[in-house]
Protein backbone atom coordinates (compact mmCIF):
# COMPACT_ATOMS: atom_id res chain seq x y z
CA UNK A 1 0.00 0.00 0.00
CA UNK A 2 1.33 3.38 -0.97
CA UNK A 3 -1.55 5.57 0.17
CA UNK A 4 -1.93 7.02 -3.32
CA UNK A 5 -5.44 7.74 -4.58
CA UNK A 6 -4.73 6.21 -8.01
CA UNK A 7 -2.41 3.55 -9.44
CA UNK A 8 0.96 5.18 -10.09
CA UNK A 9 4.37 4.47 -11.60
CA UNK A 10 7.90 5.45 -10.72
CA UNK A 11 9.62 6.12 -14.03
CA UNK A 12 13.26 5.42 -13.21
CA UNK A 13 14.37 6.39 -16.72
CA UNK A 14 12.77 9.85 -16.35
CA UNK A 15 14.62 11.19 -13.31
CA UNK A 16 14.54 14.91 -12.50
CA UNK A 17 15.82 17.09 -9.71
CA UNK A 18 13.24 19.25 -7.95
CA UNK A 19 13.63 22.04 -5.46
CA UNK A 20 12.22 21.14 -2.06
CA UNK A 21 10.16 24.33 -2.26
CA UNK A 22 8.09 22.71 -5.02
CA UNK A 23 6.98 19.90 -2.73
CA UNK A 24 3.75 20.92 -1.02
CA UNK A 25 2.48 17.69 0.55
CA UNK A 26 3.04 13.94 0.79
CA UNK A 27 1.02 11.89 -1.68
CA UNK A 28 2.02 8.48 -0.36
CA UNK A 29 4.89 6.32 0.74
CA UNK A 30 6.63 3.27 -0.67
CA UNK A 31 6.81 0.29 1.65
CA UNK A 32 9.97 -1.77 2.12
CA UNK A 33 9.21 -4.21 -0.73
CA UNK A 34 8.45 -1.44 -3.22
CA UNK A 35 11.53 0.46 -2.06
CA UNK A 36 13.68 -2.62 -2.71
CA UNK A 37 12.09 -2.96 -6.18
CA UNK A 38 12.81 0.73 -6.85
CA UNK A 39 16.43 0.32 -5.71
CA UNK A 40 16.93 -2.59 -8.12
CA UNK A 41 15.28 -0.68 -10.98
CA UNK A 42 17.48 2.38 -10.38
CA UNK A 43 20.64 0.25 -10.29
CA UNK A 44 19.63 -1.27 -13.63
CA UNK A 45 18.44 1.97 -15.26
CA UNK A 46 21.52 3.92 -14.20
CA UNK A 47 23.97 1.10 -14.89
CA UNK A 48 25.36 1.14 -11.36
CA UNK A 49 27.91 -1.59 -10.61
CA UNK A 50 27.05 -2.75 -7.09
CA UNK A 51 29.91 -5.27 -6.71
CA UNK A 52 32.43 -2.76 -5.27
CA UNK A 53 29.80 -1.47 -2.82
CA UNK A 54 28.90 -4.96 -1.67
CA UNK A 55 32.54 -5.88 -1.17
CA UNK A 56 33.16 -2.65 0.74
CA UNK A 57 30.13 -3.43 2.92
CA UNK A 58 31.45 -6.91 3.60
CA UNK A 59 34.85 -5.53 4.62
CA UNK A 60 33.22 -2.98 6.92
CA UNK A 61 31.00 -5.61 8.53
CA UNK A 62 33.95 -7.97 9.02
CA UNK A 63 35.94 -5.17 10.66
CA UNK A 64 32.96 -4.25 12.87
CA UNK A 65 32.49 -7.86 14.00
CA UNK A 66 36.23 -8.30 14.69
CA UNK A 67 36.22 -5.15 16.83
CA UNK A 68 33.07 -6.28 18.63
CA UNK A 69 34.62 -9.68 19.34
CA UNK A 70 37.88 -8.10 20.52
CA UNK A 71 35.97 -5.83 22.89
CA UNK A 72 33.49 -8.30 24.34
CA UNK A 73 34.16 -11.78 23.03
CA UNK A 74 31.50 -14.24 21.95
CA UNK A 75 28.91 -12.74 24.32
CA UNK A 76 29.16 -9.42 22.50
CA UNK A 77 28.66 -11.15 19.14
CA UNK A 78 25.61 -13.02 20.41
CA UNK A 79 24.17 -9.81 21.88
CA UNK A 80 24.68 -8.11 18.51
CA UNK A 81 22.65 -10.84 16.82
CA UNK A 82 19.75 -10.13 19.17
CA UNK A 83 19.50 -6.51 17.99
N, C-alpha and C positions, 0 to 999 in steps of 0.2 A: 504494500500500500504506500502510495506516495502522498496522498492527500490532495492530489490535483483533481479539479472538477471534470476534466476531459482526458481521454487517452493522449499521451504525449510522447515525444521522441527526444533523445539527446543526439544531436548530429555531430559526432566527433570529428568529422571531416570539415565542419563549418565553424571552427573555433573563432571567437572574437574576444577582444579585451574591452571591458566596460568599466566606466568610472563607478565607484561605489555610490556616488550621488544619484545615479540613474536608478538604483534599486530602491523601490518604494515599500515593498512588502514581500513576505515569503509566500510562495505559491504552493509549496510542498517540500517534501524531503525524500531523498533516496534512502532506502534501508540498506543494511549491510550486504545483502546478496546483490542488489542492483548496483551498489557502489563497487563491488568486486567486478561485476560485469563491465561497468564503465571503465574501471582501471585497465582491464584487459583490452577493451576496445581502443582506448587511448594509446596504449603501448603499441598495438598493431597499427593504428592509423598514423601515428607519429614515427613509426619505425624505431622505437626505443629498444636498445639492446639491454635486457635486464640481467644478463649473466654477471657482469662486473658488480652490479648492485647486490645481487644475491650472495656472491662470494664475499664481498665486503661485509655484508650482514652476518654471514657465518663466522668470519674472523672476529668481528666485534662480539658476537654471542659467545664464542669460545673463550675470548679474553675475559669477558664478564664472568663466565662460569668458573674459570681458573682463579680469578681474584676472589670470588665468593667462596670457593673451596679453601683457598689459602687463608682466608679470614675466619671462616667458621666451620670448616670441615664438611663432612657428609650431612650433618644436621642442617647446616645452612643451605645446602643444595636441596634437601628434602623440603625445607620450609619455603624455598623459592618456588618449588613445584606447586605448592598449595595456594599460591597467589593467583 
